[in-house]
Amino acid sequence: YAGDSSEVSAAVAADMKEMDAMMDEKLEAALAEEKVLRYKFEIDVESNTCKIMLVAVDNKDPLYRLKENENLVAFHTERYNDAPMIVKGSAAGADLAASGIFADLLRLSRAFKSMDA
């Protein structure tokens, strides 16, 4: 983004509206197929890479049954090749997530202020 803080703020807001529309489309498409959207994070040790993606999963996928305050980790290893070892439990929760988002917003506001200086 380029410009002063008000121009950057306007550009970010416009991008967020565009992203909202894309997310609504993804959600509608998933629901039409009786699927749900879940964030999936993969770590590939052999290639030393990781990625995060938003995926539509059906009711056969372990991610389908996750509640909003849960995390799930599936370990695919030599020993757990055919059926991964799955660990499921409580997530950080709304309070901790909100405090992390608030901290990110504070950092962004400081960055925007430094752009005006």
Secondary structure as UniProt FT lines:
FT   HELIX           5..32
FT   TURN            33..34
FT   STRAND          36..44
FT   TURN            45..48
FT   STRAND          49..57
FT   TURN            59..60
FT   HELIX           62..65
FT   TURN            68..69
FT   STRAND          70..75
FT   TURN            79..80
FT   STRAND          85..90
FT   HELIX           94..116
//
